[in-house]
Amino acid sequence: MSNPVSILYVRSAFDDRTAKAVIRDEALDLFARFGPDAVTVRRIAAAAGVSPALVVHHFGSKEGLRQAVDERVALVFDELFGAVATDPAAFDWATVETDASLAALVLGRLPPDSPIPAYLRRLWLAGDEAGSALFRKWYDASVAMLDALQSAGMLTGSADPPMRAAFVMVNDLAVLLLRDQLTAALGIDPLGPDGLRRWLAEAMAVYRDGLFAGPAPD
């Protein structure tokens, strides 16, 4: 299975990223933690170990840097979703610990300290334009993924494919958007390795076996 780790946000002891990439990645981290409006160019420069003038030199302004961050995050989704739609059979959908959903595909391939999930949550909850564009990408990818899996005989048919895709997507995104609240209620991070494994096990049990013990009441 291919892993698009080359385009993901990764920190390591041996860091050969360019100064421009370091600035962008530090901005992503700060935007995810505090929100873009609360973060100054000076603060980003300090986190990246460069001067504010170099930030402006590379990106023109904080808005230009914000656009670069959005493009970086979108690239992660483009490559990952493209891989799923092109060859869904390449992913082990029966193994709930890894590839049970698009959310699992994304989160399972991000480094544990990646700021991307928190950044996405901020974008979506704020109704940000870039967040809306990424939301649409996720929905379109969900439609394509379910269609490909149905064509491959891995899913049952649906009388309303767009609504089914929306339903699956909402279940995927709920754990991301409500991560903090779920962690407090469950006593375990649902996006951590153990929490995600438990979450997906229950999600797949519901998808495969249903929730009701008998026929649904009238």
VEXMIPA-340153 format. One record per residue (C-alpha): z, x, y; residue in three letters. Coordinates in steps of 0.05 Angstrom, whole numbers. Layout:
       Z       X       Y  code
       Z       X       Y   ALA
...
//
This chain:
       Z       X       Y  code
       0       0       0   MET
     -17      28      68   SER
      39      35     117   ASN
      21      35     191   PRO
      79      80     207   VAL
      34     125     250   SER
      33      73     305   ILE
     106      53     301   LEU
     162      74     347   TYR
     196     132     311   VAL
     248     182     333   ARG
     256     247     295   SER
     287     315     304   ALA
     217     344     307   PHE
     185     305     363   ASP
     114     324     380   ASP
      98     263     423   ARG
      66     275     490   THR
     107     265     553   ALA
      69     201     566   LYS
      86     174     497   ALA
     159     193     505   VAL
     162     157     572   ILE
     130      94     542   ARG
     176      94     481   ASP
     239     105     523   GLU
     216      48     568   ALA
     207       4     507   LEU
     278      20     484   ASP
     308       6     553   LEU
     267     -58     563   PHE
     291     -83     495   ALA
     364     -69     511   ARG
     368     -92     583   PHE
     304    -129     600   GLY
     246    -101     641   PRO
     271    -128     707   ASP
     338     -92     701   ALA
     309     -24     686   VAL
     285      23     742   THR
     233      77     740   VAL
     288     128     755   ARG
     327     105     694   ARG
     266     109     649   ILE
     251     179     675   ALA
     323     201     661   ALA
     320     174     590   ALA
     253     210     578   ALA
     277     275     610   GLY
     223     275     663   VAL
     218     262     738   SER
     204     193     767   PRO
     141     223     797   ALA
     115     239     728   LEU
     126     167     706   VAL
      85     143     766   VAL
      33     196     753   HIS
      21     171     682   HIS
      28      96     692   PHE
      19      83     766   GLY
      80      38     771   SER
     133       4     729   LYS
      86     -54     719   GLU
      34      -6     691   GLY
      86      23     645   LEU
     106     -47     623   ARG
      33     -61     606   GLN
      30       2     565   ALA
      92     -19     527   VAL
      63     -88     513   ASP
      -2     -56     488   GLU
      38     -11     442   ARG
      76     -68     411   VAL
      12    -110     405   ALA
     -21     -51     368   LEU
      32     -53     315   VAL
      18    -126     302   PHE
     -57    -118     304   ASP
     -58     -65     250   GLU
      -7     -98     206   LEU
     -34    -168     210   PHE
    -105    -142     200   GLY
     -83    -107     136   ALA
     -51    -170     109   VAL
    -111    -215     126   ALA
    -161    -165      97   THR
    -127    -153      31   ASP
     -68    -200      18   PRO
     -68    -183     -56   ALA
     -48    -112     -37   ALA
      22    -136     -20   PHE
      73    -155     -72   ASP
      90    -225     -48   TRP
     132    -238    -110   ALA
     181    -184     -90   THR
     227    -217     -40   VAL
     261    -152     -21   GLU
     198    -127      13   THR
     139    -171      28   ASP
     159    -244      24   ALA
     136    -261      95   SER
     103    -234     157   LEU
     172    -223     186   ALA
     191    -181     126   ALA
     126    -143     130   LEU
     139    -125     202   VAL
     213    -111     198   LEU
     208     -74     132   GLY
     160     -24     162   ARG
     196     -11     227   LEU
     248      45     230   PRO
     319      17     228   PRO
     330      36     301   ASP
     264       8     326   SER
     272     -31     391   PRO
     211     -75     376   ILE
     249    -135     347   PRO
     296    -138     407   ALA
     237    -130     454   TYR
     199    -187     422   LEU
     260    -231     426   ARG
     266    -218     501   ARG
     192    -232     511   LEU
     193    -298     474   TRP
     258    -325     502   LEU
     236    -308     573   ALA
     169    -344     564   GLY
     134    -280     585   ASP
      58    -280     587   GLU
      53    -219     542   ALA
     103    -251     495   GLY
      62    -315     493   SER
       0    -273     474   ALA
      39    -239     418   LEU
      65    -306     394   PHE
      -6    -332     389   ARG
     -25    -269     350   LYS
      32    -282     302   TRP
      10    -354     293   TYR
     -63    -336     282   ASP
     -42    -283     232   ALA
       2    -334     196   SER
     -57    -381     190   VAL
    -102    -326     165   ALA
     -50    -300     116   MET
     -36    -368      85   LEU
    -110    -383      80   ASP
    -123    -317      46   ALA
     -65    -327      -3   LEU
     -88    -397     -19   GLN
    -159    -372     -31   SER
    -131    -319     -77   ALA
     -95    -374    -117   GLY
     -26    -349     -96   MET
      -7    -412     -57   LEU
     -15    -487     -66   THR
     -61    -525     -21   GLY
     -38    -562      42   SER
     -59    -627      74   ALA
     -45    -597     142   ASP
     -55    -520     142   PRO
     -42    -510     216   PRO
      25    -546     212   MET
      44    -509     149   ARG
      29    -443     184   ALA
      73    -465     243   ALA
     129    -484     196   PHE
     127    -417     159   VAL
     123    -380     225   MET
     184    -416     254   VAL
     224    -397     192   ASN
     202    -325     201   ASP
     220    -322     274   LEU
     286    -358     272   ALA
     322    -299     241   VAL
     293    -253     295   LEU
     309    -298     354   LEU
     379    -317     330   LEU
     398    -249     301   ARG
     462    -240     341   ASP
     487    -310     327   GLN
     471    -306     253   LEU
     505    -239     248   THR
     569    -268     277   ALA
     566    -329     231   ALA
     548    -292     167   LEU
     587    -228     178   GLY
     524    -188     161   ILE
     462    -170     200   ASP
     407    -214     171   PRO
     356    -161     191   LEU
     394    -104     160   GLY
     373     -82      89   PRO
     425    -123      53   ASP
     422    -182     100   GLY
     346    -186      98   LEU
     347    -183      22   ARG
     395    -242      18   ARG
     357    -281      71   TRP
     290    -273      37   LEU
     319    -289     -32   ALA
     344    -356      -7   GLU
     280    -369      33   ALA
     237    -356     -27   MET
     281    -399     -71   ALA
     271    -457     -23   VAL
     196    -445     -19   TYR
     187    -440     -94   ARG
     238    -491    -120   ASP
     250    -538     -62   GLY
     316    -557     -30   LEU
     331    -626     -59   PHE
     359    -637    -129   ALA
     316    -699    -138   GLY
     266    -741    -101   PRO
     276    -743     -26   ALA
     310    -807      -3   PRO
     267    -861      29   ASP
//
